[in-house]
Amino acid sequence: MTYLPGHPRQIRFDAKAGQFNIGGTVPLGNTLSFIPLAWRVFQDNILNMGRKLWAELFFADTQGAICAVLFHGYSVENLYHLIEPLLYDELTLADIVVKVQAEKKETTKDGKKATYFIASFSYEAADPQEVAARHDFTRDFPIWRQETYSATADVRLSHGYTSPAEEAAPEEVEETELAQQAA
């Protein structure tokens, strides 16, 4: 797998067009399927969008590149509808193939119709060998994204996600212990 820690390939969900793309330029269509490596659901003020509830999922694409996709709003609520039954079946998102579909919605505001899309989620069983390989990868590499990391995030759910602060903590402890031993 290919991954520069803190800089996964950015997969974007364009809620106005109902399409996924790589970095805002390479179209991927209106569906996306993957086995999550890591994820977090958090509330924070990121990307100059104000404080919102976000879901960030990390996965390996078909080329082996580590990717991150970000959702907010009703899409996060839809993700919770997938997570809850899994929890009671003693599964997590890391045990399944997540299927994300752009679902068209319409609203009327001030007499004008507006169309937008939200992400709806479903799943199917994942190959246990693929799940195990991804689990091993997350133990060896810190999975996070620099553009969305802040120390002010209120994390509600997290799995396999390693913040830069968590990554630095063991070194700080070792330095403190060495300094104490030297004194």
N, C-alpha and C positions, 0 to 999 in steps of 0.2 A: 504494500500500500504506500502511496505517496502523500506526505503531509509535512508541511512546515508548521511547527507548533504555533498556535495563535492566529494562523492565517489559512484556514480551510478555503477550498473553492466555494465561492458564494453562489448559492442557488436562490433565486428570488421568485417570490410569488407575486405577480402583478394582479392585484385584486380588481383593477379597473378593466383589464383585458381578459382575466381568467386564464392566464398562461404562466407557466414556469419558464425561467430562463437562467442561463449562466452569466453572472455578472452584469445583467441588464442588456446583453447583446445577443447571445446564442439561444434561440428558441428551443424549448424542450417539449412543448405541447401543454395540454390541460390536465394531464395526470402525471403522477410521480410515484414510484414504488421503491422501497428500500428497507433494509434491516437496520434499525438505529444502533449506533455505537454508543451514543451518549445523548443526553437531553437535559434541559432544565426549563421549568416554568417559573417565571419571575416577573416582578413588577419593578420598573425602573424608567428613568428618563434617558433614553438612548436615541441616537441617530437624529437628534434635534426634533423629536416628535412628541415631547412631553412625557409625563409619567403614565405608562400604560402597562397592561398585563401582556406578557410575551411568552411564546413557546419557541425554543430554539432546539432543533434536532440536528444531530451530526450523523453522517453515514458515509460509506464508501460507494462511489459510483461504479459503473461497469468497467471503467478504466483503472479502478483502484485508487482514485484520488479521494481524499477525505473532504467531504462537503458539509456545509451548514445551510439550513433553510430556517427562516424566521417567520413566525405567524403572530398576529395580534387580533384583538377583538373577538368576534363571534367564532372565528376559526379556532381560537384557544379553547373556547367553550366546547366546540365539537371534538377537539382532541381529548378533553376530559371525559366525554361520553365514550371514548374508546378505552381510556386508561382505567376507568372504574371497574368495568366487568373483568378486565384482565387481572386486576388486583385480586378480586375474589376467586379467580381461577388459579391463583398463585403464579401468574405470568407477569412479565413486564414488556414494554415496547421492544426490548432487546431480544425477545424470544420469538418475534413475529416479523412478517413482511408487512410493513405499513403501506397502505395504498391511499394516496391523497388525490382527490378529484375536485376540480374547480366547479362549484355549484352556483348557478346563476340566481340572483335575487333582484327584485324590483321594489322600488319605493316611490312614493309620490311626496314631493315637498314643494310647497307653494304652488300647487297645481301642475308641477312638471314631473314627468316620470324620469327616474334615474335607475340605471342598471349597474350592478356591481357583482362581484363574486366573493364567496367565502370558501374556505377549504373544508371539505367533508372527508372523514376518515373511515376506513374499513381495514380489515386485515385478513391474512391467511397464514397458515402454519409456515414456519421457516425451517429450512434444512438444519438439523442439529449441528452438523459439522461446520456450517457457515456461522451459526450462532457462536460456537466455541472459538472459532478463529477470530471473530470480532471481539469477543470477551478477552482473549489473550492480548490483542492489539491494545485495547484500552488500559490494560494493566501496565503496558510498557511506554505509553505516550500520553502526555498531558493534553486532553481534548478541551479546547476553548477557542474563542474568537476575540481578537484584540478590539475590534470596532464595537463590540457589544458588551465588553467587560467593564464593570465599574464596581467600586467598593460599596456603593450605595444600593445595590440590588437587594430586593426582598425576595429571596428564593423560596418558592413554595414546594416544588418537586425538583429532584435532581438525581441523575444516575450516570455514572461514568464521566461526568463533567469535572474538570480540574481547573480551578481558577489559578491565575498566576501567583496569588498570595499563598494558596495551598502548596503550590509547587516550590515556592521559596522557603516555606516554613521549616522543613527538615534541616536545611543548611543553616538557617538562623539558630536553630536549637543546637546543632553541632558546634557552631562557633561560640555560643554562649557556654556550653558545657566545657569546651576546650579552654576558654578564658577562665572559667571557674576552677578547672583543674590546675591551671598554670599559677593561680594565685596562692 
